[in-house]
Amino acid sequence: MRNNHLSGGSEGSALATANSKRVVDTFSASEGKSTRLELRTTSDFKEKVRSASSLLGVDMSSFIVLAATELAQKTLEKQRMRLLTEVAWDKLNALIDAPVNTQKDDLERLMLEKRRYVTR
């Protein structure tokens, strides 16, 4: 089966392109565009973006927004997620499951002692 909107390529790449276009269309339609972002780049980069965006059948702005959105999402997820080795996971669970220490710790001591400074 050939995708008539694309020139060349296999069925697999046509399907991937169609899926990417749906993502771009969904992103473009889901939020009103109210902010402008400008960037300076090389003519080679601009040509690559123009070629790639035409393969997806979207404008260059939508293509750049899609690429930036994907990278931003991956970066944010990487920042929020921490992967632990099995040993580290077991150590964390042991700390969580350990009985509470009955000795007063430094934080508790600081919270219970009288204030040294009086505010007026």
C-alpha positions in Angstrom: 0.0 0.0 0.0 1.5 3.3 -1.0 0.8 6.6 0.7 0.2 9.1 -2.1 1.1 12.1 0.0 4.7 10.9 0.2 7.3 10.5 -2.4 9.1 7.2 -2.1 9.7 5.2 1.1 8.4 1.9 2.4 5.0 1.1 4.0 6.7 1.2 7.4 8.0 4.7 7.0 4.7 5.8 5.5 2.9 4.5 8.6 5.4 6.1 10.9 5.0 9.3 9.0 1.2 9.1 9.2 1.5 8.5 13.0 3.8 11.5 13.4 1.4 13.7 11.3 -1.4 12.7 13.7 0.7 13.8 16.6 1.5 17.1 14.9 -2.2 17.7 14.0 -3.3 16.9 17.5 -0.7 19.2 19.0 -1.6 22.0 16.6 -5.3 21.7 17.2 -5.3 21.2 20.9 -3.8 24.6 21.9 -4.2 28.1 20.6 -1.0 29.6 19.3 -0.5 32.8 21.3 3.3 33.0 21.7 5.9 33.6 19.1 9.4 31.9 19.2 12.1 33.0 16.9 15.4 31.4 16.2 18.4 31.9 14.0 19.9 29.0 12.2 22.0 27.9 9.3 20.6 27.5 5.8 21.6 23.8 5.9 19.5 23.2 9.0 16.5 25.1 7.5 16.7 23.0 4.4 16.7 19.7 6.4 13.7 20.9 8.4 11.9 21.9 5.2 12.6 18.5 3.6 11.6 16.6 6.7 8.5 18.6 7.4 7.3 18.2 3.8 7.7 14.4 4.2 5.2 14.6 7.1 3.0 17.0 5.2 3.2 19.7 7.9 4.6 23.2 8.0 8.1 23.9 9.3 6.8 25.5 12.5 4.7 22.4 13.4 7.7 20.1 12.7 10.0 22.1 14.9 7.4 22.3 17.7 6.9 18.6 17.5 10.6 17.8 17.7 11.2 20.3 20.5 8.1 19.0 22.4 9.4 15.4 22.2 12.8 16.3 23.4 11.5 18.5 26.2 9.2 15.7 27.4 12.0 13.2 27.4 14.2 15.6 29.3 11.6 16.3 31.9 10.8 12.6 32.4 14.5 11.9 32.8 14.7 14.6 35.5 11.7 13.3 37.4 12.5 9.6 37.2 15.2 7.9 39.0 16.3 4.4 38.1 17.8 2.2 40.8 19.8 -1.0 40.6 18.3 -4.0 42.4 20.8 -3.6 45.2 19.9 0.1 45.7 16.2 -0.8 45.5 16.6 -3.4 48.2 18.5 -1.0 50.4 15.8 1.7 50.0 13.1 -0.8 50.9 15.1 -1.9 53.9 15.4 1.7 55.1 11.6 2.3 54.6 10.7 -1.0 56.4 13.2 -0.5 59.3 11.7 0.4 62.7 11.7 4.0 63.7 14.7 5.0 65.8 13.5 6.0 69.2 16.5 8.3 69.8 15.8 11.9 69.1 17.5 13.1 66.0 19.0 16.5 65.3 15.9 17.8 63.5 13.5 16.8 66.2 15.9 18.4 68.8 15.9 21.6 66.9 12.1 21.6 66.6 11.7 21.1 70.4 14.3 23.4 71.8 13.5 26.9 72.8 14.1 29.7 70.2 17.3 31.7 70.8 16.0 34.7 69.0 12.8 36.5 69.6 11.1 38.3 66.8 9.0 41.4 67.6 
